[in-house]
Amino acid sequence: MLRLERTNATNLNFIDLVKLLDSELAVRDGDDHDFYNQFNSIQGMDYCMVAYQDEQPAGCGAIKPFNDTTVEVKRMYTKIDFRGRGIAISLLAGLEAWAKELNYGYCILETGINQPEAIALYHKCGYERVANYGQYEGVATSYCFKKKLIT
């Protein structure tokens, strides 16, 4: 059974999952990893989520305020052994629901061209590609997405 737990960046399971994410991204991103990694600190994140499959930590994600109307989805990850079970879709839906409860109308996110599974996930979940924002402007290896939460 899948269970989503709302937490923050001090949760040990969240921290361990992010370490796995960072290890995977270091390989996928290669020489670009240091550039991306500078924007991925979890310190001070108040809106984190851990997915548990049969009480085993299986995935994570977070949202952080971007501006008054928008949150940024960060640190999305599913352990390799748990992929293909819809955990990422459930996590993303859980984060979006939380953002709505906090009265945010939009989610934005960035992913890299070396994460085709993530790109497919975001398209499947209704995210539309937008111009790269903030620190990702002009970065050819970044894809940015946006979704309206409140219709």
N, C-alpha and C positions, 0 to 999 in steps of 0.2 A: 504494500500500500504506500502511496506517495503522500508525504506530509510536508507542507511548507511552513517554515518558522521565520517569523520576523525577528530581527536581531540588529546588532550594530557591529562595527569593525573590531570589537574586542572578542567576539565569539571565536573560540579556538577552531571549530570546524570550518568556519568561514575563512579564517587565516590559512589553515592547511590547504583548503581548496584553491585559494588565490595563489599559493606557492606552486601548486601543480599547474595552474593556468600560466603563471609566469614562466615556468620551465618549458611548457609547450610553445609559448609565444617566442621565447628566445630562439628556439629552433626554426619555427616558421618564419619569423621576421628577419633572422640573420643579422646583417649589418645594420638594419633599421631598428633593431630592438631597443637600443639605448634611447633613441629619439622618442619612441612611443612610451617606453617605461617611465619616463619622467612625468607623464600625465596620469599615472595609474596608482598613485599612493592611496591606500585605504585609510590612512590616518584621519580620524575625525568623521568618518562616514557614519551617519546615524540611521540610515535606511538600507539595511542589508538583509538578504534573505538566503536561507540554506534550505535546499530540498533534501529530504530524507526518503530513501526508498527502502522499505522494510527496516526502518530505523538506522540505516547506514547513510552517512553523508554522501550524496550523489552529485550535487551541483550547487551553484551559488549565483548570485547577481546582486546588484545594488542600484539605487537611484540617488542622485545628489542634485540639489537645486542648481539650476543654470541661470535662471532669472525668475521674475515674479510669476510667470505663467508656464514655465518649462522646467522639466527635470531631465537630467542626462542619465541614461542607462549605462552602468559601468560593471566591469568584472564578471561578465556572464561566462559561466563555465559548467560543463558537465563532464564528470570523470569518464574516461574511455570505456570502462566496463558497463556503464549505465547509458551510453548513447543509443539513440534509436528507439527510445521508450516514451518520447514526448515530454521528458523532464524539462528541457529548455523552454518549450512552449508554455508549460505550466508555470515555470519561474517567471517568464516574461509577462504572462497574464497576471500573476500575483503582484509583480512590481507595478504594472499599469494600474491595477485596482488600488494599490496603496497610494500611488501618485494622485489618483482621482480623489481619494479620501482626504488627501492633503490639499485639495483644491487646485491642482495643476491641470492645465488643459492639453499639454503636449509632452511627448517624450522625444528626445533626440538621442542619437548615439553615433559612435564612430567605430568602424571595424576596418581591418586591412584587407587588401586584395588577396592576401595569402590565407584568408579564412573563408573559403567558398561555402562551407557549411553554415557559418554565421550569416553570410549574405543571403543564402537561401532561406534560412529561418526568418530573418527580418522581413523579407518579401512575403513569405507565407503568412506572417502575422500582421500584415497590413501596413508595414512601413514603406515609405516612399523615399527614394534617393533624392537628396537635396545638395545644394552647393556646400562644399566643405566650410565648416564654421571655425571660429576661434583659431586655436593653435594648429588646426589641420588645413587652413586655407593654403592653397598652393601645393599641398602634399599629394603627389600623384599616386602614392600607394595607399591612401586613405579613401574610404567611402563613408559618407555621412548620410544618415537617414532621419526621418521625422514621422511621427504619427500623431494625429489629433485624437485626444482621448474623450473629450466631451463634445457630443454633437448637438 
